């Protein structure tokens, strides 16, 4: 099973971007322990430092939704929402066309 790729892009308030990005390495340790998690890569845009993209692989969309529900219950999603500078963009990519 290929799993599903998930991209989650946020635009952060400029004053919050550095602190948010600095906290991510510790935060993803918890992510890696969640059922259905496979991998994650978080990237930051070169000319828009407040723009951050999470590129994740999960066993299924449901596993990702369960993870987000867990983060929401902990209050993590409210904390992120407070520093957003616009709506986030979430996309699911269930079909692998090519890989190396």
N, C-alpha and C positions, 0 to 999 in steps of 0.2 A: 504494500500500500504506500502510495506517494505522500499521503497526508495533504495538508492544505497550507499554502503560503498565505500569510496575513500581512498586509501593510497598513500601518497606522501612522499618519502624518499629522503633526501638530505644529502650530505656529505659536510660540511663547512670547509673553511680554518681554521686551528687551532686558529689563532689570532682573528678570527671574531666570533667564536662559542658562547662564553659567552655573548657578547653584543647582538647577535641575539636572543639567548634564553631569555635574560632578557627583551627584547622588546615584546616578543610574547603575554604575558597576555593583554597588552594594544591593540595590533593589532587585537586580536581575538574578541574584543568588536565590531569592525566594521564588521567582518565576520558574527557574530551572527545576524546582522541586514539585511543580504542579503536574497532576495527571494529564497525560496527552501532550506534554511539552516535548519538543525535539531540539530546536535551536533558535537563537535570536542574534540579530546584528542590529545595532543602533547607529545611525549615521546622522551627521550634522551638515547642513548646507554650507558651502564655502563662502558665498556672498550674502546669505541671509542666515546669520548664526542663530536666530530664534526658531528656525525651521528644522525640525528633527523628525526623522522617519525610523520607525521600528519595523524591521523585516523579520518575521517570525515563521517558524514551521510548527504546526500542531497536527496531531493525529486526525482531528476533525474540526469543523466549525463549532460543533457543540463543546468540544474540549476548550476551545478559545473562549466561548461565551461563559462557560463555567468558571474559567480563570478570571474573566472580567467581573463576574458576579462576586467572586471572592475578594478581588481588589476593591470593589464598590463597598462591600460589607465592612471592610477595614477602614474605609474613608479615604483611600488613596486616590480614587477617581475625583472626589470632591476637591481634594488638594490640587490635583492637576487642573481641574476646571477653573479654579481660582486664578491661575496664572496664564491661561490661554489668551491669545490675541486673535481670536476667530475660531470658527468651528473646526474640529478635527475631521480628518478624512480616513475612513476605514474601508478597506477593500479585501475581498477574499479571492484567492487565485488557486482553484482546485485542479487545474489541468496543467501538467508539465508538458511543454512543447519540445524542449531540448535542454540538456544539462551535460556538464562535463565533470 
